[in-house]
């Protein structure tokens, strides 16, 4: 990878050895606005990588290009060595606004991707039921989105992405619409799911604290046009009490270091 890569801003770290997603030379312009310029990135298999940067730096644009939801003007995306330019079964997207079918139950929403793949009703409902339980919604299978809180609807979106058994989960600020208590619970659930599901997560967030807490790696993007500024490995020990982790000196120092690098871009 050509970009400078740092561990907590102090020393070089090696490029990912086993990368499942490779981004090479990605650029994107909307009209006369250059959103991304020459992005080169590797996303390690089985890790959670957050995209972090000032508003308008192209985080969501890059995520949607990886998902195949929008096209790049230049560059290539490969997943498991295969070049991609459209959505595919190896990638699943969790939207910020839930994107649930309002007329369908939780079970139908979660199983919908499996239904599109032609999987029989019994099998897809068994799998959907498993992931509904995984995200803490057992017992809500027959509820409709309007009967759920915002946090619960977001859990349905996550269960739907998990149920299709994609290798790469792409999450666009999935916790931004929930309150702080639910957000912290979601963060803990995501850390657990990353361990138990052995998936690769690419996560867009505006929150420095969230990125440091949940991430194996953080990609810092520069202001528009978005370019890779730095890559940080927080190395936070998440085995203990979450409240203790949030008070840990290493965690706080890493948050402060990132803030010092980003605050110059805040109006």
Buried (B, 14 or more C-beta within 10 A) or exposed (E): BEBEBBBBEEEEBEBBEEBBBBBBEBBBBEEEEBBBBBBBBBBBBBBBBBBBBBEBBBBBBBBBBBBBBBEBBBBEBBBEEEEBEEEBEBBBBBBBEBEBEEEBBBBBBBBBBBBEEEBEEEEBBEBBBBBBEBBBBEEBBEBBBEEBEEBBBBBBBBBBBBBBBBBBBBBBBBBBBBEEEBBBBBBEBBBEBBEEBEBBBBBBBEBBBBBBBBBBBBBBBBBBBBBBBBBBBBEBEBEEEBEEBBEEEBBEEBBEBBEEBBEEBEE
